[in-house]
């Protein structure tokens, strides 16, 4: 029987050899010696005895027996050779007695190259074994700016914490994200139990992923596993069988297809022109003779209450607007005070059980639960109020607030007599740097000497300091205030006397946004949008032209300034004026946009720098309050590819 096995292994080797030759590729095993001849090595370290996944053993340390194997480690020498006899004898021995002696290998860039034991690896690969024990010497290259090198150094940090070498990623940042998803505290090393549990999850997932055809995708198993536990959670993944994982993979297959694309997020910048028109008579008729058979039941889920949060209050106004505008066509319900990570999943499941088929989750911290529910209930439309989320199972929505901030900057820049303006920001999340910079650019457009002094309201153990500067009279503060709150510290105000004078207020008209999204559903174009954008995630990101953001000016504003704002608003809505156009420099003097260019929308979203007339900085996550850290973990400034539509 072993002769037959060698014959089959030989055929597999010859087939692989011919495939490479026809493509003009090297047909033998890669040789680490040759690779290192043009690589600068930083150091070598003996890792001792390790369990090595066979799929990660890709070549030999020296050239000696290279030509005896194809690139898949299958033999190339004919059955009459001494090599074949030894291969056959080894095959019998391994099947009868198992592996006696570990192999010796070198690891370089998380691939393994055999020093002693090439035939053992060949036989084990033929027998479809999963791993092999081996003595490992790691060869670490010097740091470079290549993506591959950066990923490898991230792997070294990950290995230092976990001792795991089975998983790898195709993009930077994913090792750290994996630790975050698993819940590993910073600086805490894994125990042997942690490694055993993870290995079990990885093996089960790997088999399920492969059986679904995952190996055909240009991503690693690690990429796919990270996407899987981002949706379902690591704790759940630990309990799932291979069969259960297969079912879950079918539900979220688009998540993996997104990983294969350069642009994973599709920005829809204007509402669809095919939306269903609002029928006033139908609305009146439904009020008189309600027809519950075709109603859309929509649930709004809030982290806080409208009495304690201006953000929740503004969305609640949007919900009431929506119900009023679609008389008898929609039924809405609000669920507030949801404890994220505690009862959010349970609440969403109950809402769906109660018949609601469209859910708006209004905070970025609800993204994990929203993802899981979206994967489990593909027939339910679930949208989260956030920006730049690359999960096709979940749609997101937000507004281009930077357009209104630009106009507020124009007002402040034209009215200041000290050239010092204040800006109080809250969370350093996607879009926030754009808001700050737009305000600064608006001020500079009318006043080249204007500088914006930046402060943050979510820093822990600190208070906002710019209010102490007597020369900072004009301050841009939070967008909204609580109902019944007597404080006038919101919007753009002038500090004068005991109470500030409000000059303008940037507004989110969530009702308009919700109306337009519901029209997409009523108009029957919801699925069409998904088909047009392919596997990319859909982000609705509308602005002043759609009526979802605006700047409300005080009657006390000088008429000339008010006229200027009205003109500029019209120009922004008509795309005549684009706030992020012309030469723009960052604080360090770097030219971020040339005079004849316009910054793209995807660059605006992920903007993580400040304009050169901004004084201040973007805080790190450790400087923020615990509540702010939760939001930033979901939406913190970073780089994700998006597409403009």
C-alpha positions as CSV (number, residue, x, y, z in Angstrom):
1,X,0.0,0.0,0.0
2,X,2.9,2.4,0.8
3,X,4.2,2.0,-2.8
4,X,0.8,3.1,-4.0
5,X,0.9,6.1,-1.7
6,X,4.3,7.1,-3.0
7,X,2.9,6.8,-6.5
8,X,0.0,9.1,-5.6
9,X,2.3,11.6,-3.8
10,X,4.6,11.6,-6.9
11,X,1.7,12.4,-9.2
12,X,0.7,15.3,-6.9
13,X,4.3,16.6,-7.0
14,X,4.6,16.3,-10.7
15,X,1.3,18.1,-11.2
16,X,2.4,20.9,-9.0
17,X,5.7,21.0,-10.8
18,X,4.1,21.3,-14.3
19,X,1.7,24.0,-13.1
20,X,4.6,26.2,-11.9
21,X,6.6,25.5,-15.1
22,X,3.7,26.5,-17.4
23,X,3.3,29.8,-15.5
24,X,7.1,30.5,-15.6
25,X,7.4,30.1,-11.9
26,X,10.1,28.4,-9.7
27,X,8.8,24.8,-9.4
28,X,10.8,23.6,-6.4
29,X,10.8,24.3,-2.6
30,X,11.9,27.8,-1.6
31,X,15.3,27.9,0.0
32,X,15.7,30.1,3.1
33,X,19.5,30.4,2.5
34,X,18.8,32.1,-0.8
35,X,16.1,34.4,0.6
36,X,18.5,35.5,3.4
37,X,21.2,36.3,0.9
38,X,19.4,39.5,0.1
39,X,17.8,40.2,3.5
40,X,19.3,42.1,6.4
41,X,18.9,40.0,9.5
42,X,18.6,41.7,12.9
43,X,19.0,38.6,15.1
44,X,18.2,34.9,15.6
45,X,16.5,33.4,18.6
46,X,16.0,29.7,19.7
47,X,12.3,29.2,20.4
48,X,12.8,25.6,21.5
49,X,10.2,22.9,20.8
50,X,7.0,24.2,19.2
51,X,4.0,22.7,17.5
52,X,4.1,23.8,13.9
53,X,1.1,23.8,11.5
54,X,2.2,21.8,8.5
55,X,0.6,24.4,6.1
56,X,3.1,26.9,7.4
57,X,6.1,24.8,6.5
58,X,6.9,26.1,3.0
59,X,10.6,25.3,2.2
60,X,14.0,24.1,3.2
61,X,16.8,25.8,5.0
62,X,19.6,24.8,2.5
63,X,19.5,23.8,-1.1
64,X,20.6,20.2,-0.5
65,X,17.4,18.2,-1.3
66,X,15.4,21.1,-2.9
67,X,15.0,19.4,-6.3
68,X,13.7,16.2,-4.8
69,X,10.4,18.0,-3.9
70,X,7.8,20.1,-5.7
71,X,6.7,23.3,-4.0
72,X,4.0,21.4,-2.1
73,X,6.6,19.1,-0.6
74,X,5.4,16.1,-2.7
75,X,8.3,14.0,-4.1
76,X,9.6,14.3,-7.7
77,X,12.1,11.4,-7.8
78,X,11.0,8.2,-9.5
79,X,10.0,5.1,-7.4
80,X,13.2,3.2,-8.2
81,X,15.4,5.5,-6.2
82,X,16.8,5.1,-2.7
83,X,14.9,8.3,-1.9
84,X,11.6,6.6,-2.7
85,X,12.5,3.6,-0.6
86,X,13.2,5.8,2.4
87,X,10.0,7.8,1.8
88,X,8.0,4.6,1.7
89,X,9.6,3.1,4.8
90,X,9.0,6.4,6.7
91,X,5.4,6.4,5.7
92,X,4.9,2.9,7.1
93,X,6.8,3.9,10.3
94,X,4.7,7.0,10.8
95,X,1.5,5.2,10.4
96,X,2.4,2.4,12.7
97,X,4.4,4.1,15.4
98,X,3.9,7.8,15.0
99,X,6.6,10.5,14.8
100,X,9.5,9.7,17.1
101,X,11.8,12.7,16.6
102,X,10.8,16.3,16.1
103,X,12.0,18.0,13.0
104,X,14.4,21.0,13.0
105,X,13.2,24.2,11.3
106,X,13.9,27.9,10.9
107,X,11.1,30.4,11.0
108,X,11.3,33.5,8.9
109,X,8.4,36.0,8.4
110,X,6.1,33.4,10.0
111,X,7.0,30.7,7.4
112,X,9.0,27.7,8.3
113,X,11.9,26.1,6.4
114,X,13.2,22.6,7.2
115,X,16.8,22.0,8.3
116,X,16.3,18.3,9.2
117,X,13.2,16.2,8.4
118,X,12.2,17.1,4.8
119,X,10.9,13.6,4.1
120,X,9.0,13.5,7.4
121,X,7.3,16.7,6.4
122,X,6.6,15.3,2.9
123,X,5.0,12.2,4.3
124,X,3.0,14.1,7.0
125,X,1.7,16.5,4.4
126,X,0.6,13.6,2.2
127,X,-1.1,12.0,5.1
128,X,-2.9,15.3,5.7
129,X,-1.6,15.7,9.3
130,X,-2.4,19.1,10.9
131,X,0.9,19.8,12.7
132,X,4.3,18.5,13.6
133,X,6.6,19.1,16.7
134,X,9.8,20.8,15.8
135,X,12.8,22.7,17.2
136,X,12.5,26.2,15.9
137,X,15.1,29.0,15.4
138,X,13.5,32.3,14.5
139,X,15.3,34.6,12.1
140,X,14.2,38.2,12.6
141,X,14.8,40.7,9.7
142,X,15.6,44.4,10.3
143,X,12.6,46.7,10.4
144,X,11.6,48.2,7.1
145,X,8.6,50.3,5.8
146,X,7.1,47.4,3.8
147,X,3.6,46.2,4.7
148,X,4.9,42.6,5.1
149,X,7.6,43.7,7.5
150,X,5.2,45.8,9.6
151,X,2.7,42.9,9.8
152,X,5.5,40.6,10.9
153,X,6.6,42.9,13.7
154,X,3.0,43.1,14.9
155,X,3.0,39.3,14.9
156,X,6.2,39.3,17.1
157,X,4.3,41.5,19.6
158,X,1.3,39.2,19.4
159,X,3.5,36.1,19.9
160,X,5.2,37.7,22.9
161,X,1.8,37.9,24.6
162,X,0.2,34.7,23.3
163,X,2.9,32.2,22.3
164,X,0.6,31.5,19.3
165,X,2.1,31.1,15.8
166,X,-0.8,29.6,13.9
167,X,-2.6,32.7,12.9
168,X,-1.5,35.4,10.5
169,X,-3.0,38.5,8.7
170,X,-2.8,40.2,5.4
171,X,-3.1,43.7,6.7
172,X,-1.6,45.8,9.6
173,X,-3.5,46.4,12.8
174,X,-5.3,43.1,12.9
175,X,-3.2,41.3,15.6
176,X,-4.0,44.1,18.0
177,X,-7.7,44.1,17.0
178,X,-7.8,40.3,17.6
179,X,-6.4,40.7,21.1
180,X,-9.1,43.5,21.7
181,X,-11.9,41.2,20.4
182,X,-10.7,38.3,22.6
183,X,-10.5,40.7,25.6
184,X,-6.9,40.3,26.5
185,X,-5.9,43.1,29.0
186,X,-2.9,45.2,27.9
187,X,0.3,43.6,29.1
188,X,-1.3,40.3,30.3
189,X,0.2,37.2,28.8
190,X,-1.8,34.1,27.8
191,X,-1.8,31.0,29.9
192,X,-1.5,27.5,28.5
193,X,-5.3,27.2,28.8
194,X,-5.8,30.3,26.8
195,X,-3.6,28.9,24.1
196,X,-5.4,25.6,24.1
197,X,-8.8,27.2,23.9
198,X,-7.8,29.5,21.0
199,X,-6.1,26.6,19.1
200,X,-9.4,24.7,19.4
201,X,-11.4,27.6,18.0
202,X,-8.9,28.2,15.3
203,X,-8.9,24.6,14.1
204,X,-12.7,24.3,14.1
205,X,-13.0,27.6,12.2
206,X,-10.3,26.7,9.8
207,X,-12.0,23.5,8.8
208,X,-15.4,25.2,8.5
209,X,-13.9,28.0,6.5
210,X,-12.1,25.6,4.1
211,X,-15.2,23.5,3.6
212,X,-17.1,26.6,2.5
213,X,-14.4,27.4,-0.1
214,X,-12.6,30.0,1.9
215,X,-9.2,28.9,0.7
216,X,-10.1,30.3,-2.7
217,X,-10.3,33.8,-1.3
218,X,-7.2,36.0,-1.3
219,X,-7.3,36.3,2.5
220,X,-5.8,34.4,5.4
221,X,-7.8,32.2,7.8
222,X,-6.8,34.7,10.4
223,X,-8.5,37.5,8.4
224,X,-11.6,35.5,8.2
225,X,-11.6,34.4,11.9
226,X,-11.2,38.0,13.0
227,X,-14.2,39.0,10.9
228,X,-16.2,36.1,12.3
229,X,-15.5,36.9,16.0
230,X,-16.1,40.6,15.3
231,X,-19.7,39.7,14.4
232,X,-20.4,36.8,16.8
233,X,-18.0,37.4,19.6
234,X,-15.1,35.3,20.9
235,X,-17.1,33.9,23.8
236,X,-19.7,32.5,21.5
237,X,-17.1,31.2,19.0
238,X,-15.6,29.1,21.8
239,X,-18.9,27.3,22.2
240,X,-19.7,26.7,18.6
241,X,-19.2,23.4,16.8
242,X,-17.7,23.1,13.4
243,X,-21.2,22.6,11.9
244,X,-22.5,25.6,13.7
245,X,-19.7,27.7,12.4
246,X,-20.5,26.6,8.8
247,X,-24.0,27.8,9.2
248,X,-22.8,31.2,10.6
249,X,-20.3,31.5,7.8
250,X,-23.1,31.2,5.2
251,X,-24.9,34.1,6.9
252,X,-21.9,36.5,6.8
253,X,-20.1,35.4,3.7
254,X,-20.2,38.9,2.3
255,X,-18.0,39.9,5.3
256,X,-15.2,37.9,3.9
257,X,-15.7,39.1,0.3
258,X,-15.3,42.7,1.6
259,X,-11.8,41.7,2.9
260,X,-10.8,40.9,-0.6
261,X,-11.7,44.4,-1.9
262,X,-9.5,47.5,-1.9
263,X,-12.6,49.7,-1.2
264,X,-14.8,48.1,1.5
265,X,-17.1,51.0,2.2
266,X,-19.5,52.6,-0.3
267,X,-20.5,56.1,0.7
268,X,-23.9,57.2,-0.6
269,X,-23.6,61.0,-0.6
270,X,-27.1,61.9,-1.8
271,X,-30.5,60.3,-1.2
272,X,-31.7,58.1,-4.1
273,X,-33.8,59.8,-6.8
274,X,-36.0,56.7,-6.9
275,X,-37.4,57.1,-3.5
276,X,-41.2,56.6,-3.1
277,X,-42.9,60.0,-3.2
278,X,-44.8,61.0,-0.1
279,X,-48.5,60.8,-0.8
280,X,-50.3,63.4,1.4
281,X,-53.8,62.0,0.5
282,X,-52.7,58.5,1.4
283,X,-51.3,59.8,4.7
284,X,-54.7,61.5,5.5
285,X,-56.6,58.4,4.4
286,X,-54.5,56.2,6.6
287,X,-55.1,58.4,9.6
288,X,-58.9,58.2,9.0
289,X,-59.0,54.5,8.0
290,X,-55.8,53.0,9.3
291,X,-54.4,50.0,7.3
292,X,-52.1,48.0,9.6
293,X,-51.4,45.3,7.0
294,X,-48.6,47.1,5.2
295,X,-47.2,49.2,8.0
296,X,-43.4,49.2,8.5
297,X,-42.7,48.6,12.2
298,X,-39.5,50.5,13.1
299,X,-37.7,50.4,16.4
300,X,-35.3,53.1,17.7
301,X,-32.8,51.9,20.3
302,X,-31.1,54.5,22.5
303,X,-28.2,54.0,24.9
304,X,-29.5,56.9,27.1
305,X,-32.8,58.7,27.7
306,X,-33.9,61.9,26.0
307,X,-34.1,63.5,29.4
308,X,-30.4,62.9,30.1
309,X,-28.8,63.1,26.6
310,X,-29.1,65.8,23.9
311,X,-28.0,63.2,21.4
312,X,-30.8,60.9,22.3
313,X,-33.2,63.8,22.4
314,X,-32.4,64.8,18.8
315,X,-32.9,61.2,17.6
316,X,-36.2,61.0,19.5
317,X,-37.4,64.2,17.7
318,X,-36.4,62.5,14.4
319,X,-38.5,59.4,15.3
320,X,-41.6,61.6,16.1
321,X,-41.0,63.5,12.8
322,X,-40.9,60.2,10.9
323,X,-44.1,58.9,12.4
324,X,-45.9,62.2,11.6
325,X,-44.6,62.4,8.0
326,X,-45.7,58.9,7.2
327,X,-49.2,59.0,8.6
328,X,-50.4,55.4,9.0
329,X,-47.5,54.0,6.9
330,X,-45.1,53.4,9.7
331,X,-45.3,52.4,13.4
332,X,-42.4,53.3,15.6
333,X,-41.3,52.5,19.1
334,X,-38.4,53.9,21.3
335,X,-36.4,51.8,23.6
336,X,-34.0,53.7,25.9
337,X,-31.5,53.2,28.7
338,X,-30.0,50.1,26.9
339,X,-27.0,48.7,28.8
340,X,-24.4,48.1,26.0
341,X,-22.8,44.7,26.5
342,X,-25.4,43.6,29.0
343,X,-28.9,43.7,27.7
344,X,-28.5,45.1,24.1
345,X,-28.6,41.8,22.4
346,X,-31.5,40.6,24.5
347,X,-33.4,43.9,23.8
348,X,-32.9,43.7,20.0
349,X,-34.0,40.0,19.9
350,X,-37.2,41.0,21.8
351,X,-37.9,43.9,19.5
352,X,-37.6,41.6,16.5
353,X,-39.8,39.0,18.2
354,X,-42.4,41.8,18.7
355,X,-42.6,42.2,14.9
356,X,-40.2,45.1,14.2
357,X,-38.5,44.7,10.9
358,X,-36.3,47.8,10.8
359,X,-34.0,48.8,13.7
360,X,-32.1,52.1,14.1
361,X,-29.4,51.7,16.8
362,X,-28.3,55.3,17.5
363,X,-24.9,54.9,19.1
364,X,-21.5,53.6,17.8
365,X,-21.1,51.5,20.9
366,X,-24.1,49.4,19.7
367,X,-22.1,48.2,16.7
368,X,-21.1,44.8,18.0
369,X,-24.6,43.9,19.0
370,X,-26.1,45.3,15.8
371,X,-23.6,43.2,13.8
372,X,-24.5,40.0,15.5
373,X,-28.3,40.7,15.2
374,X,-27.9,41.6,11.5
375,X,-26.1,38.3,10.8
376,X,-28.7,36.3,12.7
377,X,-31.7,38.1,11.1
378,X,-30.9,38.8,7.5
379,X,-34.6,39.6,6.9
380,X,-34.5,42.6,9.3
381,X,-33.1,45.9,8.2
382,X,-30.6,47.1,10.8
383,X,-28.8,50.5,10.7
384,X,-26.4,52.0,13.1
385,X,-25.7,55.7,13.5
386,X,-21.9,55.7,12.8
387,X,-19.5,56.3,10.0
388,X,-17.0,54.2,8.0
389,X,-18.0,50.8,9.1
390,X,-16.9,48.1,6.7
391,X,-19.5,45.4,7.4
392,X,-21.9,44.7,4.6
393,X,-24.4,43.0,6.9
394,X,-25.0,46.3,8.7
395,X,-25.8,49.6,7.1
396,X,-24.8,52.9,8.7
397,X,-25.9,56.5,8.5
398,X,-24.4,59.8,9.5
399,X,-24.4,63.5,8.3
400,X,-21.7,65.7,6.8
401,X,-21.7,68.1,9.8
402,X,-18.4,69.7,8.6
403,X,-20.4,71.7,6.1
404,X,-22.3,73.5,8.9
405,X,-19.1,73.9,11.0
406,X,-17.5,75.6,8.0
407,X,-20.2,78.2,8.0
408,X,-20.0,78.6,11.8
409,X,-16.2,79.3,11.3
410,X,-17.0,82.0,8.8
411,X,-19.2,83.8,11.4
412,X,-16.7,83.5,14.2
413,X,-13.8,84.6,11.9
414,X,-15.6,87.6,10.7
415,X,-16.7,88.8,14.2
416,X,-13.7,88.2,16.4
417,X,-11.5,91.2,17.3
418,X,-8.8,89.2,18.9
419,X,-8.3,86.6,16.2
420,X,-8.5,83.8,18.8
421,X,-11.4,81.4,18.5
422,X,-12.3,78.5,20.7
423,X,-13.5,75.0,19.7
424,X,-14.7,72.4,22.3
425,X,-14.8,68.9,20.8
426,X,-16.1,65.7,22.4
427,X,-15.0,62.4,20.8
428,X,-11.9,61.9,18.6
429,X,-13.9,59.7,16.1
430,X,-14.3,59.5,12.4
431,X,-15.3,62.9,11.0
432,X,-14.4,65.0,14.1
433,X,-11.1,66.2,12.8
434,X,-13.0,67.3,9.6
435,X,-15.4,69.3,11.7
436,X,-12.6,71.1,13.6
437,X,-10.6,71.8,10.4
438,X,-13.7,73.0,8.5
439,X,-14.4,75.5,11.3
440,X,-10.8,76.7,11.1
441,X,-10.9,76.9,7.3
442,X,-14.2,78.8,7.4
443,X,-12.7,81.3,9.8
444,X,-9.5,81.7,7.8
445,X,-11.5,82.3,4.6
446,X,-12.8,85.7,6.0
447,X,-9.9,86.3,8.4
448,X,-6.4,85.1,7.5
449,X,-5.1,85.8,11.0
450,X,-7.7,83.7,12.8
451,X,-6.5,80.8,15.0
452,X,-8.7,78.1,16.6
453,X,-7.8,77.0,20.1
454,X,-8.9,73.4,20.5
455,X,-10.1,71.7,23.7
456,X,-11.9,68.5,24.5
457,X,-14.8,67.9,26.9
458,X,-14.2,64.2,27.3
459,X,-10.7,64.3,28.8
460,X,-10.5,62.5,32.2
461,X,-9.5,64.4,35.3
462,X,-9.4,67.7,33.4
463,X,-11.6,70.7,32.7
464,X,-12.0,72.7,29.5
465,X,-9.3,75.3,29.8
466,X,-9.9,77.6,26.8
467,X,-12.8,79.3,28.7
468,X,-10.2,80.8,31.0
469,X,-8.5,82.8,28.2
470,X,-10.1,86.3,28.2
471,X,-9.1,86.8,24.5
472,X,-11.1,83.8,23.3
473,X,-14.5,85.4,23.1
474,X,-16.1,83.3,20.3
475,X,-16.4,79.6,21.1
476,X,-17.8,76.7,19.1
477,X,-19.3,74.2,21.6
478,X,-21.6,71.1,21.6
479,X,-24.2,70.9,18.9
480,X,-27.2,70.4,21.2
481,X,-28.5,71.0,24.7
482,X,-30.9,69.1,26.8
483,X,-34.6,70.1,26.8
484,X,-35.3,72.4,29.7
485,X,-31.5,73.0,30.3
486,X,-31.0,76.7,31.1
487,X,-27.3,76.6,29.9
488,X,-26.6,78.6,26.8
489,X,-23.2,77.0,26.2
490,X,-24.0,75.3,22.9
491,X,-23.5,76.1,19.3
492,X,-21.4,79.2,18.4
493,X,-21.6,81.8,21.2
494,X,-19.9,85.0,22.2
495,X,-18.7,85.2,25.8
496,X,-19.9,88.4,27.2
497,X,-20.9,89.0,30.8
498,X,-22.4,86.3,32.9
499,X,-24.4,84.6,30.1
500,X,-23.1,83.9,26.6
501,X,-24.8,85.3,23.5
502,X,-25.7,82.5,21.1
503,X,-25.0,83.4,17.5
504,X,-25.5,80.2,15.6
505,X,-26.3,76.5,16.1
506,X,-25.4,73.6,14.0
507,X,-28.3,71.2,13.8
508,X,-28.8,67.5,12.9
509,X,-32.2,67.0,11.3
510,X,-32.4,63.3,12.0
511,X,-36.1,63.3,11.0
512,X,-35.2,64.3,7.4
513,X,-32.6,61.6,7.3
514,X,-34.9,58.9,8.7
515,X,-37.6,60.0,6.2
516,X,-35.3,59.5,3.3
517,X,-34.1,56.1,4.4
518,X,-37.6,54.9,4.9
519,X,-38.5,56.2,1.4
520,X,-35.8,53.9,0.1
521,X,-37.6,51.0,1.7
522,X,-41.1,52.1,0.5
523,X,-39.7,52.8,-3.0
524,X,-38.4,49.3,-3.2
525,X,-34.8,50.3,-3.9
526,X,-33.3,48.9,-0.7
527,X,-32.1,45.7,-2.4
528,X,-31.2,47.6,-5.5
529,X,-28.7,49.7,-3.6
530,X,-27.1,46.5,-2.2
531,X,-26.8,45.0,-5.7
532,X,-25.3,48.2,-7.2
533,X,-22.6,48.5,-4.4
534,X,-21.7,44.8,-4.7
535,X,-20.3,43.4,-1.5
536,X,-19.2,46.8,0.0
537,X,-20.8,48.1,3.2
538,X,-23.3,50.9,2.6
539,X,-22.8,54.2,4.6
540,X,-25.4,56.9,4.1
541,X,-23.5,60.1,4.5
542,X,-25.7,63.1,3.6
543,X,-25.2,66.8,4.0
544,X,-26.8,70.2,3.7
545,X,-28.2,69.6,0.2
546,X,-30.3,66.7,1.6
547,X,-31.5,68.9,4.5
548,X,-30.1,66.7,7.2
549,X,-27.7,69.3,8.6
550,X,-28.0,73.0,8.8
551,X,-26.8,76.1,10.6
552,X,-29.5,78.2,12.4
553,X,-28.4,81.8,12.8
554,X,-29.5,84.2,15.5
555,X,-31.6,87.2,14.6
556,X,-29.0,89.3,16.3
557,X,-26.3,88.3,13.8
558,X,-25.2,91.3,11.6
559,X,-27.2,91.4,8.4
560,X,-24.1,91.4,6.2
561,X,-22.7,88.3,8.0
562,X,-26.1,86.6,7.7
563,X,-26.3,87.3,4.0
564,X,-22.8,85.9,3.5
565,X,-23.7,82.7,5.4
566,X,-26.9,82.3,3.2
567,X,-24.8,82.7,0.0
568,X,-22.2,80.3,1.2
569,X,-24.9,77.8,2.3
570,X,-26.4,77.8,-1.2
571,X,-23.0,77.4,-2.8
572,X,-22.2,74.4,-0.6
573,X,-25.6,72.8,-1.5
574,X,-24.9,73.4,-5.2
575,X,-21.3,72.0,-4.9
576,X,-20.0,75.4,-6.0
577,X,-18.2,75.8,-2.7
578,X,-16.2,72.8,-1.3
579,X,-14.8,73.5,2.2
580,X,-11.8,71.2,1.7
581,X,-10.4,72.6,-1.5
582,X,-7.4,74.7,-2.3
583,X,-4.1,74.5,-0.5
584,X,-4.4,73.2,3.1
585,X,-1.5,72.6,5.4
586,X,-1.3,70.6,8.6
587,X,0.1,71.8,11.9
588,X,3.6,70.6,11.0
589,X,3.5,72.5,7.7
590,X,2.9,69.4,5.5
591,X,0.8,70.2,2.4
592,X,-2.3,68.0,2.8
593,X,-4.1,69.4,-0.2
594,X,-2.6,71.3,-3.2
595,X,-4.1,74.5,-4.6
596,X,-5.8,72.8,-7.6
597,X,-7.1,69.8,-5.6
598,X,-10.1,68.8,-3.6
599,X,-9.8,66.4,-0.7
600,X,-11.7,63.2,-1.3
601,X,-14.6,62.2,0.9
602,X,-12.8,59.1,2.1
603,X,-9.9,61.3,3.2
604,X,-12.3,63.7,5.0
605,X,-13.8,60.8,7.0
606,X,-10.5,59.4,8.1
607,X,-8.8,62.8,8.6
608,X,-6.5,62.4,11.6
609,X,-4.6,65.7,11.3
610,X,-5.3,69.3,12.2
611,X,-5.0,72.4,10.0
612,X,-2.1,74.8,10.6
613,X,-4.3,77.5,12.2
614,X,-5.5,75.1,14.9
615,X,-3.8,75.2,18.2
616,X,-4.2,71.9,20.1
617,X,-4.0,68.2,19.5
618,X,-6.1,65.0,19.1
619,X,-6.0,63.1,22.4
620,X,-5.0,59.5,22.8
621,X,-7.6,57.0,24.0
622,X,-5.9,56.7,27.4
623,X,-6.5,60.4,28.0
624,X,-10.3,60.0,27.7
625,X,-13.1,59.2,30.2
626,X,-14.2,55.6,30.3
627,X,-17.5,56.5,28.5
628,X,-15.6,58.2,25.7
629,X,-13.1,55.3,25.4
630,X,-16.1,53.0,24.5
631,X,-17.1,55.2,21.6
632,X,-13.5,55.7,20.4
633,X,-12.9,52.0,20.4
634,X,-15.7,51.6,17.9
635,X,-15.2,54.7,15.8
636,X,-11.7,56.1,16.7
637,X,-9.8,57.9,14.0
638,X,-8.2,55.3,11.6
639,X,-7.9,54.2,8.0
640,X,-10.5,52.2,6.3
641,X,-11.0,52.2,2.5
642,X,-14.2,53.9,1.3
643,X,-15.6,54.7,-2.1
644,X,-17.4,57.9,-3.0
645,X,-20.7,57.7,-4.8
